[in-house]
Amino acid sequence: MNSPLSGRSPRVIVVGAGPVGLTAALTLARAGVAVTVLERSPELGSHSLATTFHPATLDLLAGLGVAEPLITGGTLVDRLQWRTCRGRVLAEMNMGLLTGMTDHPFRLHADQGRLLTLLERELARHRHAQLRLVCAADAITDTGAQVHIHAGGQWEAADYAIAADGAHSTIRSLLGVPLAATPYPTQALRVLTDTPLQQRLPGLAPLTYLQDRTLSCSLRQLPDHWQLVFRLPLTKDPSPATPHPTQRRPSRAAVTALTRQALPGFGKNLRILDAHSYRLARGVVPSLRHGRVFFAGDAAHLTSTAGGLNMNAGLQEAAELGEILAAVLSGGLPDAALDGWATRRRRILLQAVIPRAEAQVAGVQDRDRHRRRPAVTRLRAIAADPAATRDYLAKASLLDTISPPIGHT
Ligand SMILES: Cc1cc2nc3c(=O)[nH]c(=O)nc-3n(C[C@H](O)[C@H](O)[C@H](O)COP(=O)(O)OP(=O)(O)OC[C@H]3O[C@@H](n4cnc5c(N)ncnc54)[C@H](O)[C@@H]3O)c2cc1C
């Protein structure tokens, strides 16, 4: 068990025990920094959203001691496939081409909630780390020398704070930090089925993009079910442009019509467990640093769910922030290293994460086949060239955005 840094014990408060907050907290705790996580809910992860874990993320989670059990309970994605709804394979890419660039040359489909359980368990091993549930942060003051946060009826002081309190971040509102969310013109519909699709569709990859003349849908295999994610035009919707997820339950008839179009061979044999549609938006805070407060995860950025990038990017920035903060608190790095983190990670969001998620929706996952066709042609050329495939997969996996060694921000 680690012990706090010697001398004055530097402290960080993390607001929000989602995947991003817990990753930051565990990174700090492992470095010996006393850390308190404030979570407003009585339990972790009441709604579970993300399922895609990219290779770079698995590498960082391995460093935190949680990758192995996550992998054991998930589905390994060894290849990506694009096929028509009638079963013609258009292209396939083997994730194994990433061998040598990562210890985990595959994607993982696993439950975001499972990650929370594993991170919480690891965090509990550090006596200088505390997780306080039912403790909503509702006021914050930055004195310049310390941050004071009011939660659960009392004020608490720390050297720094990390706002990882999600898309509707209270800390962002309290500090007046804007996140202008621009809604996307499409929404996502996620349908869950426990029908084993792989048994009826030979050669189906655990991650498959299905297409026909008017439809685009991705199929994701999890250990006990499949998820079908459709991109649909926004229907008339009276709600204002709030950050995602804005969840709605679509009509059964609409879901049935779509699933029959995507999987014509199944007819009534597709058992639907659940379906939700989500409005999606893009946006990034003007700076990931506001004095002694840092924004990470959905509190800092939103993008399309296509490509499964937003949480993965959040975990990367949280782990990197934790390492740099620990080094600053121990006197190993100057405070300016934190500015470097904020600038670098914002650039990654704007230049890599958001454009790559959007390129999926406007490219090979476009519903309009006339716009999609050139993207599919390009994709087939890439799939035919191992070096180009490796580059494509590395970028889609955010392997090129991982943190440089400490001190090189
Ligand atoms: C349908 C869907 C599918 C997705 N799939 C993927 C995917 O496959 N891959 C991917 O990378 N991303 C995916 N995402 C995005 C991903 O779910 C989010 O990026 C991720 O949950 C962000 O984690 P977070 O920790 O920043 O925020 P959250 O998970 O929202 O956690 C924030 C936490 O802060 C707490 N909190 C809020 N306010 C306060 C307060 N005032 N005081 C204390 N605590 C507070 C909340 O209770 C919550 O526990 C998906 C999103 C959706 C909608």
The ligand as an SDF file (V2000), in Angstrom:
LIG
                    3D

 53 58  0  0  0  0  0  0  0  0999 V2000
  -25.0390    5.7860  -26.0620 C   0  0  0  0  0  0  0  0  0  0  0  0
  -23.6330    6.1760  -25.7460 C   0  0  0  0  0  0  0  0  0  0  0  0
  -22.6200    5.2960  -26.0600 C   0  0  0  0  0  0  0  0  0  0  0  0
  -21.2930    5.6520  -25.8060 C   0  0  0  0  0  0  0  0  0  0  0  0
  -20.2970    4.7850  -26.1610 N   0  0  0  0  0  0  0  0  0  0  0  0
  -19.0100    5.1390  -25.9940 C   0  0  0  0  0  0  0  0  0  0  0  0
  -17.9510    4.2320  -26.3310 C   0  0  0  0  0  0  0  0  0  0  0  0
  -18.1930    3.1140  -26.7610 O   0  0  0  0  0  0  0  0  0  0  0  0
  -16.6610    4.6580  -26.1340 N   0  0  0  0  0  0  0  0  0  0  0  0
  -16.3750    5.8970  -25.6300 C   0  0  0  0  0  0  0  0  0  0  0  0
  -15.1950    6.2380  -25.5320 O   0  0  0  0  0  0  0  0  0  0  0  0
  -17.3700    6.7400  -25.2410 N   0  0  0  0  0  0  0  0  0  0  0  0
  -18.6580    6.3910  -25.4040 C   0  0  0  0  0  0  0  0  0  0  0  0
  -19.6540    7.2340  -24.9760 N   0  0  0  0  0  0  0  0  0  0  0  0
  -19.3050    8.4250  -24.2150 C   0  0  0  0  0  0  0  0  0  0  0  0
  -19.0470    8.0360  -22.7400 C   0  0  0  0  0  0  0  0  0  0  0  0
  -20.1740    7.3610  -22.1970 O   0  0  0  0  0  0  0  0  0  0  0  0
  -18.7120    9.2730  -21.9190 C   0  0  0  0  0  0  0  0  0  0  0  0
  -17.6820    9.9580  -22.6000 O   0  0  0  0  0  0  0  0  0  0  0  0
  -18.2590    8.9080  -20.4950 C   0  0  0  0  0  0  0  0  0  0  0  0
  -19.2990    8.4160  -19.7050 O   0  0  0  0  0  0  0  0  0  0  0  0
  -17.6820   10.1540  -19.8230 C   0  0  0  0  0  0  0  0  0  0  0  0
  -17.2120    9.8220  -18.5320 O   0  0  0  0  0  0  0  0  0  0  0  0
  -17.0600   10.9570  -17.4250 P   0  0  0  0  0  0  0  0  0  0  0  0
  -16.4510   10.2690  -16.2560 O   0  0  0  0  0  0  0  0  0  0  0  0
  -16.4010   12.1490  -18.0100 O   0  0  0  0  0  0  0  0  0  0  0  0
  -18.5520   11.4200  -17.1120 O   0  0  0  0  0  0  0  0  0  0  0  0
  -19.7770   10.5960  -16.5000 P   0  0  0  0  0  0  0  0  0  0  0  0
  -19.6970    9.1660  -16.8900 O   0  0  0  0  0  0  0  0  0  0  0  0
  -21.0020   11.3500  -16.8900 O   0  0  0  0  0  0  0  0  0  0  0  0
  -19.5460   10.6830  -14.9330 O   0  0  0  0  0  0  0  0  0  0  0  0
  -19.7220   11.9040  -14.2270 C   0  0  0  0  0  0  0  0  0  0  0  0
  -19.9790   11.5940  -12.7600 C   0  0  0  0  0  0  0  0  0  0  0  0
  -20.0380   12.8190  -12.0320 O   0  0  0  0  0  0  0  0  0  0  0  0
  -21.1040   12.7450  -11.1010 C   0  0  0  0  0  0  0  0  0  0  0  0
  -21.5190   14.1230  -10.7860 N   0  0  0  0  0  0  0  0  0  0  0  0
  -22.1670   14.9910  -11.5850 C   0  0  0  0  0  0  0  0  0  0  0  0
  -22.3300   16.1770  -10.9550 N   0  0  0  0  0  0  0  0  0  0  0  0
  -21.7690   16.0460   -9.7330 C   0  0  0  0  0  0  0  0  0  0  0  0
  -21.6000   16.9230   -8.6240 C   0  0  0  0  0  0  0  0  0  0  0  0
  -22.0760   18.1830   -8.6520 N   0  0  0  0  0  0  0  0  0  0  0  0
  -20.9560   16.4790   -7.5190 N   0  0  0  0  0  0  0  0  0  0  0  0
  -20.4720   15.2060   -7.4680 C   0  0  0  0  0  0  0  0  0  0  0  0
  -20.6190   14.3250   -8.5030 N   0  0  0  0  0  0  0  0  0  0  0  0
  -21.2410   14.7430   -9.6210 C   0  0  0  0  0  0  0  0  0  0  0  0
  -22.1640   11.9240  -11.8320 C   0  0  0  0  0  0  0  0  0  0  0  0
  -23.0980   11.3570  -10.9300 O   0  0  0  0  0  0  0  0  0  0  0  0
  -21.2940   10.8630  -12.5210 C   0  0  0  0  0  0  0  0  0  0  0  0
  -21.0680    9.7510  -11.6870 O   0  0  0  0  0  0  0  0  0  0  0  0
  -20.9890    6.9040  -25.2190 C   0  0  0  0  0  0  0  0  0  0  0  0
  -22.0310    7.7820  -24.8820 C   0  0  0  0  0  0  0  0  0  0  0  0
  -23.3410    7.4370  -25.1550 C   0  0  0  0  0  0  0  0  0  0  0  0
  -24.4250    8.4130  -24.8400 C   0  0  0  0  0  0  0  0  0  0  0  0
  1  2  1  0
  2  3  1  0
  2 52  2  0
  3  4  2  0
  4  5  1  0
  4 50  1  0
  5  6  2  0
  6  7  1  0
  6 13  1  0
  7  8  2  0
  7  9  1  0
  9 10  1  0
 10 11  2  0
 10 12  1  0
 12 13  2  0
 13 14  1  0
 14 15  1  0
 14 50  1  0
 15 16  1  0
 16 17  1  0
 16 18  1  0
 18 19  1  0
 18 20  1  0
 20 21  1  0
 20 22  1  0
 22 23  1  0
 23 24  1  0
 24 25  2  0
 24 26  1  0
 24 27  1  0
 27 28  1  0
 28 29  2  0
 28 30  1  0
 28 31  1  0
 31 32  1  0
 32 33  1  0
 33 34  1  0
 33 48  1  0
 34 35  1  0
 35 36  1  0
 35 46  1  0
 36 37  1  0
 36 45  1  0
 37 38  2  0
 38 39  1  0
 39 40  1  0
 39 45  2  0
 40 41  1  0
 40 42  2  0
 42 43  1  0
 43 44  2  0
 44 45  1  0
 46 47  1  0
 46 48  1  0
 48 49  1  0
 50 51  2  0
 51 52  1  0
 52 53  1  0
M  END
$$$$
